[in-house]
Amino acid sequence: MFFAPVLELVLYAFLVLLLVRSVFSWIEPYPKNRVHRVAFDLTEPFLRPVRRLVPPFGGFDISFIVVWVVVLLLIGVVRQAG
């Protein structure tokens, strides 16, 4: 099936974007750099709803971890289906 490997690649690319965003958030909290801005713009629509559902834990925003785990689970499902 052609769809599964492409979807898996997209999900891995999304994980890379999440990682880029997290690294940049430590260096530059507000996205000004073009790479940071792209990573922010592509990941924020997925993080924002999770952030509303899962409150900060001990002052830390854990929406990133929740989305990361969900994407890893989706990759596992796609691999099984493919």
GROMACS elastic network, one bead per residue, 0.5 to 0.9 nm:
[ bonds ]
;  ai    aj funct       b0    kb
    1     4     6  0.62374   500
    1     5     6  0.78699   500
    1    81     6  0.89255   500
    1    82     6  0.61864   500
    2     5     6  0.61797   500
    2     6     6  0.68221   500
    2    82     6  0.82562   500
    3     6     6  0.53789   500
    3     7     6  0.61216   500
    3     8     6  0.85994   500
    3    82     6  0.79887   500
    4     7     6  0.51503   500
    4     8     6  0.60566   500
    4     9     6  0.86007   500
    4    78     6  0.58050   500
    4    79     6  0.70491   500
    4    81     6  0.71727   500
    4    82     6  0.50954   500
    5     9     6  0.61428   500
    5    10     6  0.86579   500
    5    78     6  0.79283   500
    5    79     6  0.78770   500
    5    82     6  0.71136   500
    6     9     6  0.50758   500
    6    10     6  0.62743   500
    6    11     6  0.86821   500
    7    10     6  0.50392   500
    7    11     6  0.61819   500
    7    12     6  0.86476   500
    7    75     6  0.82814   500
    7    78     6  0.74106   500
    8    11     6  0.50963   500
    8    12     6  0.62320   500
    8    13     6  0.86089   500
    8    74     6  0.83993   500
    8    75     6  0.58031   500
    8    76     6  0.88543   500
    8    78     6  0.64757   500
    8    79     6  0.74379   500
    9    12     6  0.51160   500
    9    13     6  0.61567   500
    9    14     6  0.86031   500
    9    75     6  0.89617   500
   10    13     6  0.50134   500
   10    14     6  0.61948   500
   10    15     6  0.87329   500
   11    15     6  0.63590   500
   11    16     6  0.87855   500
   11    71     6  0.65799   500
   11    72     6  0.81712   500
   11    74     6  0.79370   500
   11    75     6  0.67008   500
   12    16     6  0.63849   500
   12    17     6  0.87297   500
   12    71     6  0.82981   500
   12    72     6  0.85584   500
   12    75     6  0.79051   500
   13    16     6  0.50352   500
   13    17     6  0.63180   500
   13    18     6  0.87078   500
   14    18     6  0.62174   500
   14    19     6  0.86171   500
   14    39     6  0.89032   500
   14    42     6  0.83216   500
   14    43     6  0.76409   500
   14    71     6  0.82492   500
   15    18     6  0.50043   500
   15    19     6  0.62028   500
   15    20     6  0.86284   500
   15    68     6  0.68653   500
   15    71     6  0.74202   500
   15    72     6  0.84413   500
   16    19     6  0.50109   500
   16    20     6  0.61306   500
   16    21     6  0.85164   500
   16    39     6  0.89170   500
   17    20     6  0.50377   500
   17    21     6  0.60731   500
   17    22     6  0.85800   500
   17    36     6  0.89545   500
   17    38     6  0.84879   500
   17    39     6  0.52254   500
   17    40     6  0.81273   500
   17    42     6  0.77302   500
   17    43     6  0.70846   500
   18    21     6  0.50609   500
   18    22     6  0.61782   500
   18    23     6  0.87152   500
   18    39     6  0.69738   500
   18    40     6  0.82960   500
   18    42     6  0.89431   500
   18    43     6  0.65612   500
   18    64     6  0.75569   500
   18    67     6  0.89258   500
   18    68     6  0.77016   500
   19    22     6  0.51041   500
   19    23     6  0.62415   500
   19    24     6  0.85757   500
   19    39     6  0.88711   500
   20    23     6  0.52721   500
   20    24     6  0.61280   500
   20    25     6  0.84913   500
   20    35     6  0.82160   500
   20    36     6  0.71143   500
   20    39     6  0.66563   500
   20    40     6  0.89037   500
   21    24     6  0.51810   500
   21    25     6  0.59837   500
   21    26     6  0.88615   500
   21    31     6  0.89453   500
   21    35     6  0.87210   500
   21    36     6  0.60918   500
   21    37     6  0.85636   500
   21    38     6  0.89281   500
   21    39     6  0.55646   500
   21    40     6  0.61342   500
   21    43     6  0.80673   500
   22    25     6  0.50457   500
   22    26     6  0.67146   500
   22    64     6  0.82234   500
   23    26     6  0.55168   500
   23    27     6  0.67298   500
   23    28     6  0.86823   500
   24    27     6  0.50017   500
   24    28     6  0.55293   500
   24    29     6  0.70660   500
   24    30     6  0.87899   500
   24    31     6  0.78986   500
   24    33     6  0.89213   500
   24    35     6  0.89759   500
   24    36     6  0.62572   500
   25    28     6  0.52647   500
   25    30     6  0.72528   500
   25    31     6  0.78726   500
   25    36     6  0.83408   500
   26    29     6  0.62862   500
   28    31     6  0.66298   500
   28    32     6  0.78425   500
   28    33     6  0.85276   500
   28    36     6  0.86572   500
   29    32     6  0.89322   500
   30    33     6  0.89000   500
   30    36     6  0.87339   500
   30    37     6  0.87236   500
   31    34     6  0.77825   500
   31    35     6  0.85492   500
   31    36     6  0.54184   500
   31    37     6  0.50489   500
   31    38     6  0.87443   500
   31    39     6  0.89352   500
   31    40     6  0.70835   500
   32    35     6  0.85734   500
   32    36     6  0.68393   500
   32    37     6  0.62378   500
   33    36     6  0.52131   500
   33    37     6  0.59936   500
   33    38     6  0.86845   500
   34    38     6  0.62014   500
   34    39     6  0.86186   500
   35    38     6  0.52309   500
   35    39     6  0.62040   500
   35    40     6  0.84825   500
   36    39     6  0.51036   500
   36    40     6  0.59371   500
   36    41     6  0.84829   500
   37    41     6  0.59834   500
   37    42     6  0.85469   500
   38    41     6  0.51178   500
   38    42     6  0.61237   500
   38    43     6  0.85298   500
   39    42     6  0.53426   500
   39    43     6  0.60766   500
   39    44     6  0.82808   500
   40    43     6  0.53697   500
   40    44     6  0.56412   500
   40    45     6  0.88978   500
   41    44     6  0.56531   500
   41    45     6  0.74153   500
   42    45     6  0.67825   500
   42    46     6  0.81121   500
   43    46     6  0.55540   500
   43    47     6  0.63061   500
   43    48     6  0.86918   500
   44    48     6  0.57013   500
   44    49     6  0.87876   500
   45    48     6  0.56599   500
   45    49     6  0.72432   500
   46    49     6  0.63210   500
   46    50     6  0.70074   500
   46    67     6  0.74216   500
   47    50     6  0.52736   500
   47    51     6  0.59962   500
   47    52     6  0.87607   500
   47    63     6  0.58980   500
   47    64     6  0.65653   500
   47    66     6  0.87300   500
   47    67     6  0.68173   500
   48    52     6  0.64053   500
   48    53     6  0.88936   500
   48    63     6  0.79251   500
   49    52     6  0.51374   500
   49    53     6  0.64732   500
   49    54     6  0.87114   500
   49    63     6  0.87244   500
   50    53     6  0.50718   500
   50    54     6  0.58836   500
   50    55     6  0.86776   500
   50    62     6  0.88772   500
   50    63     6  0.55581   500
   50    64     6  0.85120   500
   50    66     6  0.75809   500
   50    67     6  0.75287   500
   51    54     6  0.52462   500
   51    55     6  0.62973   500
   51    56     6  0.77235   500
   51    61     6  0.73433   500
   51    62     6  0.76551   500
   51    63     6  0.52112   500
   51    64     6  0.85505   500
   52    55     6  0.66633   500
   52    63     6  0.88118   500
   53    63     6  0.87904   500
   54    57     6  0.83482   500
   54    61     6  0.84996   500
   54    62     6  0.74754   500
   54    63     6  0.67265   500
   54    66     6  0.87041   500
   55    59     6  0.89750   500
   55    60     6  0.88514   500
   55    61     6  0.73360   500
   55    62     6  0.78457   500
   55    63     6  0.83013   500
   56    59     6  0.54055   500
   56    60     6  0.51360   500
   56    62     6  0.61687   500
   56    63     6  0.80468   500
   57    60     6  0.52090   500
   57    61     6  0.65307   500
   57    62     6  0.66727   500
   58    61     6  0.85045   500
   61    64     6  0.71624   500
   61    65     6  0.85995   500
   62    65     6  0.53063   500
   62    66     6  0.64298   500
   62    67     6  0.87807   500
   63    66     6  0.50463   500
   63    67     6  0.61164   500
   63    68     6  0.84304   500
   64    67     6  0.52871   500
   64    68     6  0.60139   500
   64    69     6  0.86528   500
   65    69     6  0.61338   500
   65    70     6  0.85616   500
   66    69     6  0.52999   500
   66    70     6  0.62346   500
   66    71     6  0.86858   500
   67    70     6  0.50537   500
   67    71     6  0.61055   500
   67    72     6  0.85830   500
   68    71     6  0.52393   500
   68    72     6  0.62628   500
   68    73     6  0.86975   500
   69    72     6  0.50544   500
   69    73     6  0.61650   500
   69    74     6  0.86040   500
   70    73     6  0.50235   500
   70    74     6  0.61534   500
   70    75     6  0.86429   500
   71    75     6  0.61825   500
   71    76     6  0.86614   500
   72    75     6  0.50510   500
   72    76     6  0.63668   500
   72    77     6  0.87803   500
   73    76     6  0.50578   500
   73    77     6  0.63111   500
   73    78     6  0.86762   500
   74    78     6  0.60737   500
   74    79     6  0.85147   500
   75    78     6  0.50780   500
   75    79     6  0.61247   500
   75    80     6  0.86518   500
   76    79     6  0.51345   500
   76    80     6  0.62906   500
   76    81     6  0.86769   500
   77    80     6  0.51479   500
   77    81     6  0.61792   500
   77    82     6  0.85326   500
   78    81     6  0.50521   500
   78    82     6  0.59030   500
   79    82     6  0.50841   500
